[in-house]
Amino acid sequence: MAEPVVSSDAAANSQAEISADMQEIQRSYAASGVLETQPRIDYPPYRSSILRHPTKDLHHADPETIELWAPAFGQRDVHALEADLTIQGGGEPIGERMTVRGRVLDGDGRPVRNQLVEIWQANAAGRYIHKRDQHPAPIDPNFTGVGRCLTDADGNYSFTTIKPGPYPWKNHHNAWRPAHIHFSLFGTDFTQRMITQMYFPGDPLFDLDPIYQAIVDPKARERLVANYDHDASEHEWSLGYTCDIVLTGSHRTPTEEDTDV
């Protein structure tokens, strides 16, 4: 009798094995006395990082002139309504409505003005509008999961959206990502792009997630977790969360490194 075909989605490692690996890395980091504030690009519990991380020294490449000056975004390019992800369909999206706001700052605490801030996220069921996302959770026809805005003169940004749900991924058996929102920030050109993720307080999946745990310093990880802010909540409308993004300095927001989940 022929052996059954194993699905390509069947990951070999269990959550217990992945968790044990992460705990050992954490113990080793705590004993090293070295401070690391950015994600490790080679983090074995995050299985795809083993093959995807750079193995050679980076070399500077001079960008073409158009890459130095494009994209150039102004008030005519980004409409204020693009920051409201709840009005992009033909009706109300399903889920917990929320306001996400904060400031974009440099390492000295100064506001970064006219910064393009883009977000993308899963819907309330943990499903992306993407052909590669085929897990059996419903697609919300009234929620695209993408939005953008420009920071104001004080570096403020604000989005109205739906709280995303956790979703499964293929790193290991029964692997689930904590609920999160992806943030992308552009300066004046493509060479000034930063990508990061914002998480929500108290998520039970934090300790189980290799992407979150790839930031081995606990205080650095905490900078990715938004704060519930009652003043940002709106009466009978939405709950509020705040998350400041620091672009430089010792308290810089940890960034994604070639990640697509």
Phi, psi and chi 1 to 4 in degrees:
 res  aa     phi    psi   chi1   chi2   chi3   chi4
   1 MET       -  133.9  179.4 -178.1  -66.0      -
   2 ALA   -67.8  144.7      -      -      -      -
   3 GLU   -70.7  144.0  -61.9 -147.0   -3.7      -
   4 PRO   -63.3  145.6   22.6  -32.8      -      -
   5 VAL   -75.5  127.1  176.0      -      -      -
   6 VAL   -87.9  130.1  178.0      -      -      -
   7 SER   -62.7  145.0  166.9      -      -      -
   8 SER   -65.4  -14.5   61.4      -      -      -
   9 ASP   -83.3   -8.9  -68.5  -14.0      -      -
  10 ALA   -79.6  102.5      -      -      -      -
  11 ALA   -81.3  144.4      -      -      -      -
  12 ALA   -76.8  -37.6      -      -      -      -
  13 ASN   -86.1  146.7  -61.9  105.4      -      -
  14 SER   -87.9  165.4   68.3      -      -      -
  15 GLN   -62.5  -36.0  179.8   66.0   61.9      -
  16 ALA   -62.7  -39.4      -      -      -      -
  17 GLU   -67.3  -44.8  -68.6  171.1  -46.4      -
  18 ILE   -62.4  -43.7  -64.9  -66.9      -      -
  19 SER   -63.3  -39.1  -66.7      -      -      -
  20 ALA   -63.8  -40.6      -      -      -      -
  21 ASP   -62.3  -44.0  -70.7  -15.3      -      -
  22 MET   -65.4  -39.2  -67.8 -169.3  -65.0      -
  23 GLN   -65.1  -37.8  -69.7  166.9    5.9      -
  24 GLU   -66.5  -41.6 -179.5   57.0   36.0      -
  25 ILE   -62.4  -40.7  -67.9  170.9      -      -
  26 GLN   -64.8  -40.6 -166.4   64.3   44.9      -
  27 ARG   -63.5  -42.3  -77.9 -166.5  -67.6  -91.6
  28 SER   -64.7  -40.5  176.9      -      -      -
  29 TYR   -64.8  -44.7  168.7   72.0      -      -
  30 ALA   -61.8  -32.4      -      -      -      -
  31 ALA   -82.5  -14.3      -      -      -      -
  32 SER   -77.1  -28.5   71.5      -      -      -
  33 GLY    74.7    7.6      -      -      -      -
  34 VAL   -98.7  136.9  176.6      -      -      -
  35 LEU   -93.2  125.0  179.0   64.2      -      -
  36 GLU  -122.9  122.5  -63.3 -178.5   35.4      -
  37 THR  -111.5   -3.4   60.6      -      -      -
  38 GLN  -118.0  159.0  -69.1  -63.7  -52.4      -
  39 PRO   -61.7  145.3  -19.0   30.3      -      -
  40 ARG   -74.8  127.3  -69.2 -171.4  176.7 -177.7
  41 ILE   -79.8  -18.9   58.3  176.0      -      -
  42 ASP  -116.9   94.3  179.1   13.3      -      -
  43 TYR  -126.8   94.7 -172.0   72.9      -      -
  44 PRO   -50.6  -36.1  -30.0   37.3      -      -
  45 PRO   -62.2  -26.0  -26.4   37.0      -      -
  46 TYR   -87.0   90.9 -178.8   11.4      -      -
  47 ARG   -56.2  -41.7  -68.1  -54.6 -168.9 -141.1
  48 SER   -71.7  -15.8   62.2      -      -      -
  49 SER   -69.3  -21.2   74.9      -      -      -
  50 ILE   -61.9  -41.2  -62.1  172.4      -      -
  51 LEU   -96.2  -20.3  -63.7  177.3      -      -
  52 ARG   -94.0  -17.0  -71.1  167.2   52.9 -174.2
  53 HIS   -76.6  150.6   79.2  -82.8      -      -
  54 PRO   -61.8  140.8  -20.6   31.8      -      -
  55 THR  -115.3   -4.0   58.2      -      -      -
  56 LYS  -126.2  160.3  -63.6  179.9  174.4   60.8
  57 ASP   -61.2  141.4  -68.1  -21.5      -      -
  58 LEU   -74.9  146.3  -59.7  179.0      -      -
  59 HIS  -120.3  135.0  -65.5  -83.6      -      -
  60 HIS   -72.6  133.2  178.1   74.4      -      -
  61 ALA  -119.2  127.0      -      -      -      -
  62 ASP   -68.5  121.8  -69.8  -32.8      -      -
  63 PRO   -73.8  156.2   26.5  -32.7      -      -
  64 GLU   -67.8  161.1  -60.7  -70.7  -21.0      -
  65 THR   -57.5  -40.4  -58.9      -      -      -
  66 ILE   -65.9  -30.3 -170.2  171.4      -      -
  67 GLU   -73.3  -24.2  -67.8  175.9  -30.4      -
  68 LEU   -75.6  -27.1  -74.4  172.9      -      -
  69 TRP  -118.3    1.9  -61.2  102.8      -      -
  70 ALA  -129.0  148.5      -      -      -      -
  71 PRO   -78.9  151.6   31.0  -35.6      -      -
  72 ALA  -115.3  109.7      -      -      -      -
  73 PHE  -105.8  136.5  -65.9   97.7      -      -
  74 GLY  -134.0 -175.8      -      -      -      -
  75 GLN   -62.3  -27.5  -63.6  -63.0  -23.7      -
  76 ARG   -76.3  -18.5  -68.3  178.4  -60.4  174.5
  77 ASP   -90.4  -30.5  -57.7  -62.2      -      -
  78 VAL  -118.7  114.6 -178.2      -      -      -
  79 HIS   -85.1  146.5 -163.1  -77.8      -      -
  80 ALA   -59.2  -32.2      -      -      -      -
  81 LEU   -70.7  -15.1  -66.1 -179.2      -      -
  82 GLU   -68.6  -14.6  -66.6 -177.6   71.6      -
  83 ALA   -85.3   -4.3      -      -      -      -
  84 ASP  -107.3  103.1 -170.4  -16.3      -      -
  85 LEU   -81.3   -1.4  -76.2   66.5      -      -
  86 THR   -95.0    0.5   67.4      -      -      -
  87 ILE  -121.5   18.4   59.9  172.7      -      -
  88 GLN   -89.6  -12.5  -62.9  172.1   -9.0      -
  89 GLY  -107.6 -165.4      -      -      -      -
  90 GLY   -86.7   -1.4      -      -      -      -
  91 GLY  -161.0 -171.6      -      -      -      -
  92 GLU   -75.8  132.2  -68.1  -79.6   -8.5      -
  93 PRO   -71.1  157.8   24.5  -31.7      -      -
  94 ILE   -88.6  138.5  -58.8  -61.1      -      -
  95 GLY   133.8 -176.7      -      -      -      -
  96 GLU   -83.7  109.6  177.4 -173.5  -33.0      -
  97 ARG   -70.5  141.0 -171.8 -174.1  -65.6  109.0
  98 MET  -150.2  157.3   62.2 -179.2 -174.0      -
  99 THR  -106.7  128.2  -60.5      -      -      -
 100 VAL  -117.2  121.7  177.6      -      -      -
 101 ARG  -143.0  166.4   70.4 -176.0 -171.2 -175.8
 102 GLY   174.3 -166.6      -      -      -      -
 103 ARG  -126.6  147.8  -59.9 -178.6   72.4 -160.4
 104 VAL  -102.6  122.6  179.5      -      -      -
 105 LEU  -128.9  156.7  -54.2  167.0      -      -
 106 ASP   -90.7 -178.3   67.2   14.5      -      -
 107 GLY   -64.6  -17.3      -      -      -      -
 108 ASP   -99.6    9.7  -65.2  -41.5      -      -
 109 GLY    82.0   11.0      -      -      -      -
 110 ARG   -85.7  143.4  -65.3  171.9  -61.4 -159.9
 111 PRO   -67.8  143.2   25.0  -34.4      -      -
 112 VAL  -101.4  110.2 -179.3      -      -      -
 113 ARG   -88.6  152.6  -56.5  174.0  177.8   87.1
 114 ASN    53.7   36.9  -62.4  -44.6      -      -
 115 GLN   -88.8  130.4 -178.7   88.6   29.3      -
 116 LEU   -75.6  121.7  176.1   65.8      -      -
 117 VAL  -116.0  121.0 -177.7      -      -      -
 118 GLU  -115.2  146.1  -60.4  174.0  -39.4      -
 119 ILE  -131.3  152.1   63.7  170.5      -      -
 120 TRP  -146.5  152.1   64.9   95.1      -      -
 121 GLN  -162.8  165.6   62.3  170.7   93.3      -
 122 ALA   -78.3  164.4      -      -      -      -
 123 ASN   -81.3 -172.3   65.6   20.5      -      -
 124 ALA   -65.0  -21.6      -      -      -      -
 125 ALA   -92.1    0.9      -      -      -      -
 126 GLY    81.7   32.6      -      -      -      -
 127 ARG  -123.2  132.9 -177.7   80.2 -178.0  -93.5
 128 TYR   -91.9  152.5  -74.0   99.3      -      -
 129 ILE   -83.4   83.1  -55.9  -65.3      -      -
 130 HIS  -155.6  136.8 -165.8  -72.7      -      -
 131 LYS   -63.1  -24.0   63.6 -178.2  179.1 -179.2
 132 ARG   -83.3  -11.4  -68.8 -175.3   60.9 -172.3
 133 ASP   -93.2  101.0 -171.9  -10.9      -      -
 134 GLN  -121.2   16.7  -62.9  -64.3  -40.7      -
 135 HIS   -73.9  151.8   88.5  -84.4      -      -
 136 PRO   -76.5   66.2   28.2  -34.6      -      -
 137 ALA  -123.1  149.8      -      -      -      -
 138 PRO   -70.3  144.6   23.9  -32.5      -      -
 139 ILE   -86.8  134.4  -69.2  175.0      -      -
 140 ASP   -92.2  112.4 -171.6  -23.6      -      -
 141 PRO   -65.8  -14.5   26.0  -35.1      -      -
 142 ASN  -104.3   18.5  -63.0  -42.9      -      -
 143 PHE  -143.5  114.5 -171.5   73.8      -      -
 144 THR   -87.9  -27.4   65.0      -      -      -
 145 GLY    82.3   15.8      -      -      -      -
 146 VAL  -132.2  145.7  -64.0      -      -      -
 147 GLY  -163.0  168.8      -      -      -      -
 148 ARG  -157.1  160.2   62.4  179.3 -173.6  166.1
 149 CYS  -158.5  172.8   70.9      -      -      -
 150 LEU  -111.8  140.6  -68.0  170.0      -      -
 151 THR   -68.9  150.2   56.5      -      -      -
 152 ASP   -87.9 -167.2   65.4   14.2      -      -
 153 ALA   -64.1  -22.7      -      -      -      -
 154 ASP  -101.2   10.3  -65.6  -41.9      -      -
 155 GLY    81.3   11.6      -      -      -      -
 156 ASN   -80.3  143.9  -65.6  -59.4      -      -
 157 TYR  -129.5  160.1   72.6   84.9      -      -
 158 SER  -157.1  135.2 -179.2      -      -      -
 159 PHE  -129.5  146.1  -68.2   96.3      -      -
 160 THR  -108.7  126.6  -58.4      -      -      -
 161 THR  -153.7 -168.1 -174.6      -      -      -
 162 ILE  -115.1  138.9  -63.0  -64.6      -      -
 163 LYS   -64.3  125.0 -172.3  174.1 -177.0  179.7
 164 PRO   -73.5  154.8   28.0  -34.5      -      -
 165 GLY   -95.0  159.4      -      -      -      -
 166 PRO   -67.8  159.4   26.1  -32.8      -      -
 167 TYR  -146.0  155.1   59.0   81.0      -      -
 168 PRO   -78.0  150.7   29.5  -35.0      -      -
 169 TRP  -140.9  174.2   62.2  -51.9      -      -
 170 LYS  -102.9   23.3  -59.0  173.7 -175.6  179.0
 171 ASN   -66.8  -39.1 -172.4   72.7      -      -
 172 HIS  -159.7  175.4   54.1  -83.4      -      -
 173 HIS   -65.4  131.7 -179.5   68.4      -      -
 174 ASN    59.7   40.7 -157.9   17.7      -      -
 175 ALA   -88.1  133.3      -      -      -      -
 176 TRP  -132.8  136.8  -69.8   81.4      -      -
 177 ARG   -87.1  137.7  -65.9 -107.6   35.8 -128.1
 178 PRO   -60.7  153.6  -16.1   27.9      -      -
 179 ALA   -59.1  135.1      -      -      -      -
 180 HIS  -158.6  163.3   61.0  -82.7      -      -
 181 ILE  -123.1  131.6  -63.5  176.8      -      -
 182 HIS   -81.9  137.2  -62.9  -96.9      -      -
 183 PHE  -118.9  135.8  -83.9   72.1      -      -
 184 SER  -125.6  133.1  166.8      -      -      -
 185 LEU  -123.9  132.1  -68.5   91.7      -      -
 186 PHE  -111.5  141.9  -87.1  107.8      -      -
 187 GLY   -90.9 -122.3      -      -      -      -
 188 THR  -100.3   -2.4   57.1      -      -      -
 189 ASP  -158.2  172.2   55.5   71.6      -      -
 190 PHE   -64.7  -26.0  -78.8  116.5      -      -
 191 THR   -75.5   -3.8   61.6      -      -      -
 192 GLN  -112.6   34.5  -65.3  178.6  -14.6      -
 193 ARG   -93.1  140.3 -169.6 -175.7 -170.5 -161.1
 194 MET  -129.7  136.4 -174.5 -170.0   93.7      -
 195 ILE  -123.9  134.9  -59.1  175.5      -      -
 196 THR  -147.2 -178.8 -171.4      -      -      -
 197 GLN  -130.1  146.0  -63.8 -178.3   12.6      -
 198 MET  -113.9  131.2 -174.6 -158.9   85.9      -
 199 TYR  -111.1  175.9  -62.6   88.9      -      -
 200 PHE  -115.3  144.6  -64.0   88.9      -      -
 201 PRO   -62.7  144.0   19.0  -29.7      -      -
 202 GLY    75.6   16.4      -      -      -      -
 203 ASP   -68.9  125.8 -164.1  -52.5      -      -
 204 PRO   -70.8   -9.8   26.8  -35.0      -      -
 205 LEU   -90.8   -4.2  -65.3  171.9      -      -
 206 PHE   -54.1  -49.3  -76.5  157.2      -      -
 207 ASP   -69.6  -14.7  -69.5  -17.1      -      -
 208 LEU  -101.9   -5.0  -53.0  177.9      -      -
 209 ASP  -101.5  114.9 -179.5   48.3      -      -
 210 PRO   -66.0  -26.7  -20.3   31.9      -      -
 211 ILE   -70.4  -47.1  -67.0  180.0      -      -
 212 TYR   -64.0  -41.7 -178.1   71.5      -      -
 213 GLN   -75.7  -11.3  -66.2  -66.6  -31.0      -
 214 ALA   -64.3  -17.8      -      -      -      -
 215 ILE   -87.2  100.3  -54.8  168.4      -      -
 216 VAL   -78.2  -17.8  -68.0      -      -      -
 217 ASP   -85.7  120.5 -173.9   75.6      -      -
 218 PRO   -58.5  -40.0  -23.5   34.1      -      -
 219 LYS   -67.4  -35.9  -69.3 -175.9  177.9  179.3
 220 ALA   -66.8  -39.7      -      -      -      -
 221 ARG   -60.1  -41.3  -76.1 -161.8  -60.3  -95.6
 222 GLU   -62.1  -23.1  -69.7  172.7    3.9      -
 223 ARG   -71.3  -11.0  -67.9 -158.9  -73.8  -88.8
 224 LEU   -91.3   -7.0  -66.5 -179.5      -      -
 225 VAL   -96.5  122.6 -178.8      -      -      -
 226 ALA   -68.8  160.9      -      -      -      -
 227 ASN  -104.9  136.9  -64.3  -52.5      -      -
 228 TYR   -68.4  131.9  172.4   70.7      -      -
 229 ASP  -129.7  106.2 -175.5  -10.5      -      -
 230 HIS   -65.8  -28.5 -159.4   66.0      -      -
 231 ASP   -70.0  -23.1  -70.4  -25.3      -      -
 232 ALA   -85.4  -11.9      -      -      -      -
 233 SER   -74.5  149.8  -60.6      -      -      -
 234 GLU  -115.6  134.6  -63.1 -174.2   37.6      -
 235 HIS   -53.8  121.9  176.8   64.9      -      -
 236 GLU    56.8   26.9  -64.4 -173.1   -9.3      -
 237 TRP  -135.2  -55.2 -176.1 -109.6      -      -
 238 SER  -157.0  152.9   67.7      -      -      -
 239 LEU   -84.7  154.5  -66.9  179.0      -      -
 240 GLY  -117.7  139.9      -      -      -      -
 241 TYR  -131.4  145.1  -66.5   87.4      -      -
 242 THR  -121.1  144.0   56.9      -      -      -
 243 CYS  -152.2  107.6 -176.4      -      -      -
 244 ASP   -81.9  146.9  -68.7  -17.6      -      -
 245 ILE  -119.2  120.1  -60.8  172.5      -      -
 246 VAL  -106.3  124.4 -178.2      -      -      -
 247 LEU   -86.3  -26.7  -60.3 -178.8      -      -
 248 THR  -141.6  172.6   58.6      -      -      -
 249 GLY    90.0 -177.9      -      -      -      -
 250 SER   -70.2  -19.6   59.6      -      -      -
 251 HIS  -106.9   26.0  -66.6  -71.6      -      -
 252 ARG   -58.2  141.3  175.3 -173.3  168.2 -162.3
 253 THR   -65.8  128.2  -60.5      -      -      -
 254 PRO   -58.9  144.1  -25.3   35.1      -      -
 255 THR  -117.3  158.4   61.9      -      -      -
 256 GLU   -73.7  148.5  -66.0 -177.2   20.5      -
 257 GLU  -121.8   98.9  -65.8  -71.0  -15.5      -
 258 ASP    53.6   49.0 -169.8   30.3      -      -
 259 THR  -113.9  143.9 -143.8      -      -      -
 260 ASP  -128.2   25.2   62.4   -2.8      -      -
 261 VAL  -120.8      -  -67.5      -      -      -
